């Protein structure tokens, strides 16, 4: 009789602790990371007063704080369903988690396919150009967008403008006609366009003043290459790393779907034995 009891317990009480807690732990990490990203996005929007005046947004898809809010919100929901579903052995949450991941996976594969088909038609380049144009036009109007374009130009790609420094003429502050209204930045570029000098500790924030004026010395000490070309060069140089990162992300999503479905199957099997 005791042997029969022990056999019954082995058959019915074990779901797959390794699978259950692996799914739980990974989604808790995802959940907490998403909470941090979401908090930063909400804080950034509140600092800019966007919740009180949503009409100030010019290009919402390129607003860094908005992107953080959307990314954090979606990931937070995904992590919640995965972690709580695994811990509580809730088949509904696990099913929703698997469906959510599947939709994201299909959307990502679809986007990659469309991008591959349209790459020779210039669609990707056109979208990047429009985004950079919006950044340049609204520079000084949004602190987050300003910091982002400065990071792109100074730290990431070491570039200036879209095709070159002349593109900054589309910004009201840097337009050469702004000399008439006393703009000190007229016919210049942001400091992030300037090349760092050897042994420079503190960067001169006025290094881009007047560099586009006629008669300015030939050696302007700024990046002459546009960010569009610099981005293409960076992608070509890091194509393998980017591809590995994308494949790794897809594999993790597929594993998440498989783990959730296997755990659901174990739960259903256990319930059927109980009945």
C-alpha positions in Angstrom: 0.0 0.0 0.0 2.7 2.6 0.8 4.5 1.7 -2.4 1.3 2.3 -4.3 0.9 5.7 -2.7 4.4 6.7 -3.5 3.9 5.7 -7.2 0.6 7.7 -7.4 2.4 10.8 -6.0 5.2 10.5 -8.5 2.7 10.3 -11.4 0.5 13.2 -10.3 2.4 15.8 -8.2 5.3 16.6 -10.5 4.6 19.1 -13.3 8.1 20.0 -14.4 9.7 22.2 -11.8 12.7 23.0 -14.0 10.4 24.2 -16.8 8.1 26.1 -14.5 10.7 28.0 -12.5 12.9 28.7 -15.6 9.9 30.3 -17.3 9.0 32.1 -14.1 12.5 33.4 -13.4 13.2 34.6 -16.9 9.9 36.5 -17.1 10.4 38.1 -13.6 13.7 39.5 -14.9 11.8 40.7 -18.1 9.0 42.2 -15.9 11.4 44.1 -13.7 13.4 45.4 -16.6 10.2 46.5 -18.3 9.0 48.3 -15.1 12.3 50.2 -15.1 12.0 51.2 -18.8 8.3 52.2 -18.3 9.1 54.3 -15.2 11.9 56.2 -17.1 9.6 56.9 -20.0 6.8 58.1 -17.8 9.2 60.2 -15.8 10.7 61.8 -19.0 7.2 62.6 -20.3 6.1 64.2 -16.9 9.3 66.2 -16.8 8.5 67.6 -20.3 4.9 68.3 -19.3 3.6 66.1 -22.1 0.7 64.7 -20.0 -0.6 68.2 -19.6 -0.1 69.3 -23.2 -0.1 66.3 -25.6 -0.4 68.6 -28.6 3.3 69.6 -28.2 4.3 66.3 -29.8 5.4 66.8 -33.4 6.5 63.3 -34.3 5.2 60.9 -31.7 6.8 57.8 -33.2 10.3 59.4 -32.8 9.8 60.7 -29.3 12.3 58.7 -27.1 10.1 58.9 -24.0 7.0 57.7 -25.9 9.0 54.8 -27.4 10.2 53.8 -23.9 6.6 53.9 -22.6 5.3 51.7 -25.4 8.3 49.3 -25.2 8.1 49.1 -21.4 4.3 48.7 -21.4 4.3 45.8 -23.9 7.2 44.1 -22.2 5.7 44.6 -18.8 2.4 42.9 -19.9 4.3 40.1 -21.5 6.5 39.5 -18.4 3.4 39.6 -16.1 1.6 37.0 -18.1 4.6 34.7 -18.3 5.7 35.0 -14.6 2.3 34.8 -13.0 1.0 32.2 -15.4 4.0 29.9 -14.7 4.0 30.5 -10.9 0.2 30.0 -10.5 0.1 27.3 -13.2 -2.6 29.4 -14.9 -3.3 27.9 -18.3 -5.2 31.1 -19.5 -2.3 33.4 -18.8 0.2 30.9 -20.3 -2.0 30.7 -23.4 -2.2 34.4 -23.7 1.5 34.7 -23.2 2.2 32.2 -26.0 -0.3 34.0 -28.3 1.3 37.4 -27.5 4.8 36.1 -28.2 3.6 34.4 -31.4 2.0 37.7 -32.7 5.2 39.6 -31.9 7.3 36.9 -33.6 5.1 37.0 -36.8 5.2 40.8 -36.8 9.0 40.8 -36.5 9.5 38.2 -39.3 7.0 40.1 -41.4 8.8 43.4 -40.9 12.2 41.8 -41.8 10.6 40.3 -44.9 9.1 43.6 -46.0 12.4 45.5 -45.3 14.3 42.9 -47.3 11.9 43.2 -50.3 11.9 47.0 -50.2 15.6 47.6 -49.4 16.5 48.1 -53.1 13.6 50.5 -53.6 14.9 53.0 -51.0 12.0 52.6 -48.5 14.2 52.1 -45.5 16.5 55.0 -46.5 13.4 57.2 -47.0 12.0 56.4 -43.6 15.4 57.1 -42.0 15.7 60.4 -43.9 12.3 61.5 -42.7 13.1 60.6 -39.1 16.4 62.6 -39.2 14.7 65.5 -40.8 12.2 65.6 -38.0 15.0 65.4 -35.4 16.8 68.3 -37.1 13.7 70.5 -37.5 12.7 70.1 -33.8 16.2 70.3 -32.3 16.1 72.6 -29.3 12.3 72.1 -29.0 12.5 68.7 -27.3 15.3 67.8 -24.8 15.0 64.1 -25.4 15.2 64.3 -29.2 18.1 66.8 -28.8 20.0 64.4 -26.6 19.3 61.5 -29.0 20.6 63.3 -32.1 23.6 64.6 -30.2 24.4 61.0 -29.1 24.0 59.8 -32.7 26.3 62.5 -34.1 28.9 62.7 -31.4 29.2 59.2 -29.9 27.7 56.6 -32.2 28.2 57.5 -35.8 30.5 60.6 -35.7 28.5 62.3 -38.4 26.7 65.6 -39.0 23.2 66.2 -40.5 21.6 63.8 -43.0 23.8 64.1 -46.0 26.2 66.6 -44.4 26.4 69.8 -42.2 24.3 71.8 -44.7 21.2 69.9 -43.6 21.2 72.0 -40.3 20.0 74.9 -42.4 16.5 73.4 -42.0 16.5 74.2 -38.3 15.4 77.7 -37.3 18.2 78.3 -34.9 21.0 77.2 -37.3 19.5 78.6 -40.5 21.8 81.3 -42.0 18.9 83.7 -42.2 18.6 83.7 -38.4 21.5 86.1 -38.3 19.0 88.8 -38.9 17.2 88.0 -35.6 20.5 87.8 -33.7 20.8 84.0 -33.4 24.4 83.2 -32.4 24.0 79.7 -33.8 23.1 80.9 -37.3 25.1 79.3 -40.0 26.5 76.9 -37.5 26.0 73.3 -36.4 25.4 71.7 -32.9 28.5 70.9 -30.8 27.9 67.2 -31.4 29.0 67.7 -35.1 32.5 68.8 -33.9 35.4 66.3 -33.9 37.0 65.9 -30.5 40.5 67.5 -30.3 43.4 65.4 -28.9 43.5 65.4 -25.1 40.3 67.5 -24.9 38.6 66.9 -21.5 35.7 69.3 -21.7 34.1 69.8 -25.1 33.7 73.3 -26.3 29.9 73.8 -26.7 30.4 76.7 -29.1 32.7 74.8 -31.5 30.0 74.7 -34.2 29.4 78.4 -34.4 29.7 80.0 -37.8 31.3 76.9 -39.5 28.9 77.2 -42.5 29.6 80.9 -43.1 31.3 81.9 -46.3 35.0 82.5 -45.8 35.2 80.1 -42.8 38.6 78.2 -42.8 38.6 75.0 -44.8 39.5 72.9 -41.7 36.3 73.3 -39.8 37.0 70.5 -37.4 33.5 69.0 -37.8 32.3 65.7 -39.1 31.6 66.2 -42.9 30.0 62.8 -43.4 26.2 62.7 -43.2 24.5 60.4 -40.7 22.6 58.5 -43.4 25.8 57.3 -45.0 27.5 56.8 -41.6 24.6 54.6 -40.6 24.9 52.5 -43.7 28.6 52.1 -43.1 28.0 51.1 -39.5 25.4 48.5 -40.5 27.8 47.0 -43.1 30.6 46.8 -40.6 28.4 45.2 -37.9 26.1 43.1 -40.1 27.1 39.8 -38.6 26.6 41.1 -35.0 23.2 42.6 -35.9 22.1 39.3 -37.6 23.3 37.2 -34.6 21.4 39.5 -32.2 18.2 39.3 -34.3 18.4 35.5 -34.6 19.1 35.2 -30.8 16.0 37.3 -30.1 13.8 35.2 -32.4 15.2 32.0 -30.8 14.4 33.2 -27.3 10.8 34.0 -28.3 10.4 30.6 -29.9 11.7 29.0 -26.7 9.3 31.1 -24.7 6.4 29.9 -26.8 7.5 26.3 -26.6 8.1 26.4 -22.8 4.7 28.0 -22.2 2.9 25.4 -24.4 4.8 22.5 -22.7 3.9 23.8 -19.3 0.3 24.1 -20.3 0.3 20.6 -21.6 1.8 19.3 -18.3 -0.9 21.2 -16.3 -3.7 19.8 -18.4 -2.2 16.3 -18.1 -2.1 16.6 -14.3 -5.7 17.9 -14.1 -6.9 15.0 -16.3 -5.3 12.5 -13.8 -7.0 14.2 -10.9 -10.3 13.7 -12.6 
